[in-house]
Amino acid sequence: MNKSLRIIFFGTPEFATGVLDTIHRSHHEIVAVVTAPDKPAGRGRKINESDVKKYAVENKIPTLQPTNLKSEEFLKELSSFKADLQVIVAFRMLPQAVWKMPHLGTFNLHASLLPQYRGAAPINWAIINQEKITGVTTFFIDDKIDTGAIIANKETSIEPFETVGTLYKRLMSMGAILSLETVNSIAQGSIATTIQKDNVNLKEAPKLNNQNTRIDFTQDASAIDALVRGLYPYPVAKALFFNKEKMIAKVHKTKVVEKNHKIQPGSFVMEDGKMLVACGINMIEIEELQLPNKKRMKIKDLLNGYSFDSDARFDVG
């Protein structure tokens, strides 16, 4: 059996919890977990705990929730656990005093095939950009974001109609396996790293915001469908919709319709209960739409109690 390592785990969302669980169930010891501070969320401002914290508390793992990663108090507490190794999954950037602390180093799991898709939303952008292959990578932390020496990676194909929801689960499972393999290799002293090479063809994975999640109907229908799938089920693609008034609609599900047209992008027609929106090339069928303060609805159900003005349309972007 491999040597057992004392590990401190850093992470916040569900994606990190899958990795934490796999390592926790191994012969290695998770001596502490570091996660985001609790924060109020929703209309009731109920205190929300991270998925990683919930798992740690349930499994009686000491949990740290620092607001300042450079504070002497936090650094002293962190060092008291005498960890051999630190594992990072979906956490904020660490100061050098933290990632240099354990004698075997600190590695991160990233949900892309580095150096491609460095950044906050690699799973989303791989689908949005219509990639055919993605994967997960483990690499040693350095003083920049997602640039450290690569330890190992695993690939998977992106299916033609894949959504973030399905790809997320698959990469979480793959990432958990790869992370444990990486821990075992480090314990054995058998790793060989590869320095990341920067080149002009690198694609980034920036944080999602109101601008880059908005549909631009001047684009090809296939690109719009990829955007919708790359943002489903969260945070969901949005479109500016005009019908008596201006509103932001959420577009949950679409389908490419290969159909030539001569109408303005963003204009739509209703055919047999289907909403077909003109794009730069071809048309897109919006199958599920959510109007402000309404639940998401199939178009055929929406039509039962909602009417469109003759000049109703979507903004181009």
N, C-alpha and C positions, 0 to 999 in steps of 0.2 A: 504493500500500500504506500502511496505517496506520503511524504512528510506532511503533517498537519500544520497549517498556517493560522496565525491570529490575524483576522481581517477586520478593518473598519470599512463599512459600506456607506457611500454617499448616493442619495437619490431621492426623487419626489413622486413621480407619477406611477400609474399602473404598470407601464412598460418596465420600470425599474424593479417593481415588486416581483415579477417573474424571475428575474436574475437573482434577486435576494433570496427568494425561496429555494431555488436550485442550489445555491452555495450553502445556505443554512442547513439543508438536508444532507449535505456531503459530510465528509470527515473533517473538513476545515471548520474553524470556529469564528462566527461573526461576534466579535467582542463589543461592538457598538455600531449604531446607525446614526448618520447625520442627515437630517432632512430639513425642509423649509419650515419656518415658523407657522403656527396656526394662524388663520386669518378669517375674518367674517366674509360670508358669501351669500348671494341671493337676496331676495327682498326682505326676508326676516333677519338678515345679517347674522345668521347662525354661524357659529365658529366651525370652520372646515379644517379637518386634519388631512394631511397628505396620505395617499395610499400606502406609502412606505412606512409612515408612522403607525398607521393602523396595524400593519403586519408586525412591526417591531413590538408594539405594546402587547398584541395578542400572543406573541411568542417570547415575551419577557426578555427582550433584548434592550440593553441600555440605549436611550435615544437622546441625541443632542439636537437642539434647534437654534443655532446661533443666528443672530441678526448681523453680527460683524465677524467675518471669518478671520480677521487679523487681530482681534482682541487678545490680550495676554491671557485673560481668563479662559477663553475657548482653547487657545493653543496649549495651555497647561493641562486642561482637562483631556484634550485629545491625546497628548503624549502619555498621559497616565495609563492609557490602555495598552501601551507597549505593543502596538500592532507590527506585524512583519510586512504587511501589504495593505494598500487601500484600493478599493474598487469603486469606480464612479460610473453611474448610469443616469443620464438626464438630470444633471445638477448644474448649478451656476459655476462660472469660472473660479478656480481656486488660486489663492495667493501662493507664492513659492514656498513660504514657510509651512504650508499645509502639505502640498504635494511632494515635497522633499523629505518629509518627516520619517516615513518608514524605510528601513534599510533595504527592502526589496523593491521599493518604488511605488508608484501609483499608476494604475492603468484605467482607461476609459473604454466603455463600449459605445460605439456610434452606429446608428442604423443606416449606413450606406457603405459603399465600397470606396473607402478613402483612397486618394485625395478628393474624389468627386463628392459633391454635396456636403461640404463643411457647413455647419450652421445649425439653426434651431429646429428646422422642419424638413429633414431629409426624406422622410417617408412620403410626405405630401408632394414635394417637388419632383420626386422620381416619377410619380404617376402623372402629375400635371405636365411634365415635359415628355411624356409618352416613351419613357425608357422601357427597354425589353428585359433588362436584368438589373437587380439591385442586390443588397446583402447587408451583412453586419461586419464590423471591424473592431478588433481590440488594439489599442495603441497606448504607449506610455505618454503620460501628460508632460507637456513642456510649458513654456511661458506664453504661448499663443493658443488660439482656439482651434482644436482638431488638427493640429499640424505635427504631432509627435510621431516617434518611430513606430511603425506598424508591427504588431506581434503576429496577428493571424486574422483571417477573414473567412466568411462562408457566403456563397452565392445562392440566389434563388431567382427564378423567372417571374416576371410580372405578367399576369394573365391579361388577355385582351380587354375584359370588362372588370378588372380589379378595382376595388375601392380601398381607401385608406383603412377602413375597418377590417377587411380581410387580411391585407398585407401587414398591418400592425400586429395582429395576433401571430402570424407566421414568423415575422422577424423577432418578436418577443421570445418565442420558443427557441428559435435558432440562436438568438443572442444569449439566452440562458445557458445553452449547451456550450457555445463558444467561450463564454466567460469562465465556466468551470474548467474547460479544457486549458484555458490560459492560466488559471490559478494553479492547476496541476503541473503544467509545464514550468512555471516559475518555481514551484516547490521543488521540482526535480533538477532545476538549473539547466534545463534543456531548450531554452528559447533562442531563436535567432531573429533579430529585428531587421526591418527594411526601412530606410529613410524615405519619407514621402518626397516625391518630385513634383514641384510646381511646374505647370506649363500653361500655355495660352488657352487651352480648351477646358479649363476647369469650370464646372457649374456649381453655383452656390445654392444654399438652402436657407434663405433669410427667414426671419420671423414673419409669420402671417399677420396681415393687418387689413384694415378696411379697403385699402387700395388694391393690393395684390390678390384679394379674394373676390373682386368685382368682375362680373362677366363683361367682356367686350364683344358685342355681336358682329363687329366687323371682321372678326377672326373666322377661320375655317371651323365648320361645325365639329370636326373631330377634336380640335384643340379645346373647344368649349366643353365638350363632353368629358375630356380628360381633366379639365379644371374642376368640373362638378364632382367627378369620381375621386379626384385628389383632395377634395375638401369634405368628403362624406364618410362617416356621419358627423364629423366635427372638423372645422367650425361651420361648414356649409357655405356653398357659393351664394353670392348675392347679386341682385340685378336691380337697377333703378327702373321702376315701373310707373308709367303715367296712365291713370284712369280716373278722370275727374280731378284728381290731385296727384302729387308726386309722392311716391312711397318706396321703401326698400323691401323687396320681396326676397325670400330665401328659396333657392332652387335646389331641391333635394335629389331629383332623379331625372335623367334625360336619355335620349336616344338619337343617334345620328340618322338623318333621313337624306339619302342621296337624291337630291331633286334640284334641278336647275330652276332659277327664279329670276325675276326682274324687279323685285320690290326692295325697298330700302331695308338694310340690316336693322334689326330690332322690331320691325313690323311683323305682325303675326296674322295667321289665318286659322279659322276653326274648320276642320274637316272631319266629319264623322265623330264628333266629340273629342277630337284631338287638337292640341294647340301646337301649331308648327310655326316656329320663329325663323325668319330669314337671317342667314349669317353671311359672312363675306363669301364663303363657298358652301353650297348646299344649305340644308335647313336642320334645325334641331327641334325634336319633339320634347316639350317639357311635360313629363309624366306626373311629377309631384311638385307642388308649389305651396309656399307658406306666406300668406299676406300678413302685414303687421297685426299683432294682437290676436292672431288666429292660429289654429293648429294646422299642421301640414296636411294637405289633402291631395288626393288624386284629382286630375283635371275634370274628369267626368263627374265627380262628386261636387267639386267647386261650382260647376255650372248649374247645379240644382238650385243654388240660392244666391248666385252672384252674376251680375251682368257687366258686359264690357261696352264702353262707349265706342262709337265708330272710329274715333281717333286714338283709341288706347294703343299703347306701344311700349316697348322696352327701350331704354337709352342704350346707345351703342357701347358705352364704356365709362 
